[in-house]
Amino acid sequence: SSTAAASGRSASIAAAVLLYAPLETYLGSIASKRLWGRLWVRELLAGFLKEGLVDLGFEPQAIFLQSDLQVAAVGWLAQHALFAKLARAWPERVRTLDSEVLLAQPEQALAAIDMLFDVPDSDAGREAIVRSVFRQHAKFGGEFDAEARKADQQAALSLHAEEVGMVLAWAAKVAEGANVSLVAPAPLLR
């Protein structure tokens, strides 16, 4: 899943961090959510199509003949194409952030976000955020355990390995044909 965070500065100098999950992680997550996750990606892609955000060489009706995880990959690729467009339009103000990098390097990510948004904070302030916010589950509340999350991700990928592997290979070909990079542009952390 991806979100944009806009700064409190005026629109003429607003900034954004576009958060995303790597494609393999995203596909594993969707597969693990079973019917509801698979329905959600179709709903999400329908919204992208309505807004004209999908330009990968498919007719809209052909997209919905794809498997659920292929539909998820199409949405992910469309979002990556949009991220690239935004990063090109505002190279000094738009950054992307891989969710895995955020969880592996939260202090560094927060420091970079502070710089991007021109927010004064200290190492101690960022450490306090990591000790509190990064230990709460963002969707469900309660405690968040990064190691348990990784184990869940690995279990989902293991269970759905064949399907995820095929869709990753297919998505790479679609991305190449549509000139969409699988690597997000303008990373917050380099």
C-alpha positions as a printed NumPy array, in Angstrom:
array([[  0.   ,   0.   ,   0.   ],
       [  1.169,   3.577,  -0.722],
       [  0.489,   7.011,   0.913],
       [  1.571,  10.587,   0.295],
       [  2.507,  12.897,   3.114],
       [  2.337,  16.608,   2.288],
       [  4.048,  19.224,   4.363],
       [  2.332,  22.052,   6.184],
       [  4.214,  24.57 ,   4.064],
       [  2.49 ,  26.633,   1.414],
       [  1.465,  24.838,  -1.764],
       [  4.213,  26.525,  -3.747],
       [  6.84 ,  24.744,  -1.658],
       [  4.931,  21.64 ,  -0.549],
       [  6.777,  18.348,  -0.425],
       [  5.686,  14.719,  -0.534],
       [  6.984,  11.324,   0.521],
       [  5.412,   8.513,  -1.497],
       [  5.511,   5.313,   0.552],
       [  5.253,   1.945,  -1.184],
       [  5.898,  -1.741,  -0.586],
       [  8.211,  -3.657,  -2.933],
       [  6.22 ,  -5.57 ,  -5.549],
       [  7.013,  -9.032,  -4.18 ],
       [  6.05 ,  -7.952,  -0.645],
       [  2.871,  -6.324,  -1.954],
       [  1.823,  -9.397,  -3.92 ],
       [  2.487, -11.683,  -0.956],
       [  0.44 ,  -9.401,   1.272],
       [ -2.48 ,  -9.327,  -1.156],
       [ -2.397, -13.104,  -1.55 ],
       [ -2.331, -13.585,   2.227],
       [ -5.425, -11.405,   2.65 ],
       [ -7.286, -13.929,   0.549],
       [-10.644, -12.92 ,  -0.924],
       [-10.788,  -9.464,   0.683],
       [ -7.314,  -8.49 ,  -0.482],
       [ -7.997,  -9.75 ,  -3.963],
       [-11.286,  -7.854,  -4.163],
       [ -9.593,  -4.703,  -2.836],
       [ -6.965,  -4.671,  -5.622],
       [ -9.694,  -4.904,  -8.234],
       [-11.541,  -2.007,  -6.595],
       [ -8.319,   0.006,  -6.42 ],
       [ -7.509,  -0.674, -10.071],
       [-11.05 ,   0.301, -11.105],
       [-10.432,   3.679,  -9.449],
       [ -7.08 ,   4.051, -11.221],
       [ -8.75 ,   3.258, -14.549],
       [-11.529,   5.771, -13.891],
       [ -8.889,   8.461, -13.242],
       [ -6.94 ,   7.552, -16.396],
       [ -3.874,   6.443, -14.426],
       [ -3.29 ,   3.124, -16.187],
       [ -1.276,   3.239, -19.395],
       [  0.472,  -0.105, -19.665],
       [ -0.664,  -1.198, -23.122],
       [ -3.835,  -3.012, -22.034],
       [ -7.413,  -2.354, -22.909],
       [ -9.371,  -1.959, -19.649],
       [-11.471,  -5.047, -20.3  ],
       [ -8.312,  -7.135, -20.908],
       [ -6.919,  -6.14 , -17.515],
       [ -9.846,  -7.712, -15.725],
       [ -9.244, -11.008, -17.54 ],
       [ -5.978, -11.276, -15.601],
       [ -5.558, -13.149, -12.337],
       [ -6.078, -11.28 ,  -9.079],
       [ -2.345, -10.948,  -8.48 ],
       [ -1.801,  -9.757, -12.042],
       [ -4.445,  -7.087, -11.383],
       [ -2.55 ,  -6.187,  -8.197],
       [  0.676,  -5.903, -10.19 ],
       [ -1.   ,  -3.683, -12.805],
       [ -2.152,  -1.34 , -10.051],
       [  1.321,  -1.345,  -8.487],
       [  2.928,  -0.572, -11.86 ],
       [  0.421,   2.22 , -12.547],
       [  1.211,   3.701,  -9.161],
       [  4.959,   3.478,  -9.815],
       [  4.448,   5.235, -13.145],
       [  2.533,   7.99 , -11.329],
       [  5.294,   8.27 ,  -8.714],
       [  7.875,   8.673, -11.504],
       [  5.768,  11.385, -13.139],
       [  5.455,  13.279,  -9.848],
       [  9.171,  12.934,  -9.104],
       [ 10.048,  14.282, -12.574],
       [  7.652,  17.206, -12.197],
       [  8.94 ,  18.213,  -8.743],
       [ 12.439,  16.728,  -8.373],
       [ 13.349,  18.819,  -5.328],
       [ 10.112,  18.143,  -3.465],
       [  8.991,  14.573,  -4.122],
       [ 10.695,  11.502,  -2.661],
       [  9.784,   7.832,  -2.608],
       [ 10.285,   5.522,   0.346],
       [ 10.324,   1.74 ,   0.292],
       [  8.413,   0.449,   3.334],
       [ 11.146,  -2.117,   3.985],
       [ 13.76 ,   0.659,   4.106],
       [ 11.547,   2.683,   6.453],
       [ 11.288,  -0.225,   8.883],
       [ 14.983,  -1.109,   8.607],
       [ 16.227,   2.49 ,   8.967],
       [ 13.504,   4.451,  10.755],
       [ 15.793,   7.052,  12.357],
       [ 17.505,   7.813,   9.045],
       [ 14.169,   7.982,   7.238],
       [ 12.73 ,  10.371,   9.822],
       [ 15.83 ,  12.585,   9.629],
       [ 15.501,  12.733,   5.837],
       [ 11.78 ,  13.507,   6.125],
       [ 12.545,  16.29 ,   8.598],
       [ 15.008,  17.776,   6.109],
       [ 12.592,  17.476,   3.182],
       [  9.767,  19.14 ,   5.105],
       [ 12.072,  21.585,   6.874],
       [ 10.932,  20.327,  10.265],
       [ 13.28 ,  20.981,  13.162],
       [ 13.78 ,  17.885,  15.3  ],
       [ 16.574,  16.168,  17.143],
       [ 18.014,  12.67 ,  17.191],
       [ 16.366,  12.255,  20.598],
       [ 12.993,  13.321,  19.2  ],
       [ 13.264,  10.895,  16.314],
       [ 14.374,   8.087,  18.657],
       [ 11.299,   8.736,  20.81 ],
       [  9.093,   8.417,  17.722],
       [ 10.757,   5.152,  16.761],
       [ 10.335,   3.773,  20.318],
       [  6.637,   4.688,  20.33 ],
       [  5.032,   4.98 ,  16.903],
       [  7.158,   2.321,  15.213],
       [  6.136,  -0.202,  17.858],
       [  2.401,   0.209,  17.239],
       [  0.574,  -1.576,  14.466],
       [ -0.527,   1.126,  12.009],
       [ -3.669,  -0.669,  10.816],
       [ -4.854,  -2.639,  13.798],
       [ -3.399,  -0.889,  16.85 ],
       [ -1.639,  -2.91 ,  19.478],
       [  2.009,  -3.9  ,  19.443],
       [  3.953,  -4.083,  16.212],
       [  6.784,  -6.564,  15.88 ],
       [  8.963,  -6.124,  12.793],
       [ 10.35 ,  -9.654,  13.1  ],
       [  6.85 , -11.141,  13.31 ],
       [  5.914,  -9.079,  10.26 ],
       [  8.864, -10.505,   8.32 ],
       [  7.906, -14.019,   9.371],
       [  4.318, -13.411,   8.211],
       [  5.599, -12.038,   4.892],
       [  7.862, -15.046,   4.378],
       [  5.021, -17.44 ,   5.213],
       [  2.716, -15.714,   2.716],
       [  5.381, -15.739,   0.017],
       [  6.152, -19.378,   0.706],
       [  2.489, -20.382,   0.532],
       [  1.917, -18.45 ,  -2.712],
       [  5.444, -18.781,  -4.169],
       [  4.483, -20.213,  -7.553],
       [  1.789, -17.616,  -8.276],
       [  3.851, -14.682,  -6.952],
       [  6.9  , -15.828,  -8.943],
       [  4.929, -16.057, -12.179],
       [  3.317, -12.651, -11.621],
       [  6.678, -11.034, -10.795],
       [  8.118, -12.313, -14.09 ],
       [  4.996, -11.197, -15.979],
       [  5.044,  -7.762, -14.322],
       [  8.69 ,  -7.275, -15.26 ],
       [  7.795,  -7.845, -18.926],
       [  4.775,  -5.529, -18.702],
       [  6.904,  -2.866, -17.032],
       [  9.579,  -3.156, -19.7  ],
       [  7.005,  -2.874, -22.486],
       [  5.401,   0.169, -20.854],
       [  8.74 ,   1.76 , -19.93 ],
       [  7.934,   1.715, -16.197],
       [ 10.847,   1.177, -13.856],
       [ 10.426,  -1.409, -11.124],
       [ 12.733,   0.775,  -9.02 ],
       [ 10.991,   3.839,  -7.624],
       [ 12.556,   7.168,  -8.561],
       [ 13.886,   9.827,  -6.185],
       [ 14.472,   7.636,  -3.128],
       [ 14.341,   9.459,   0.191],
       [ 17.387,   7.502,   1.354],
       [ 20.141,   6.931,  -1.162]])
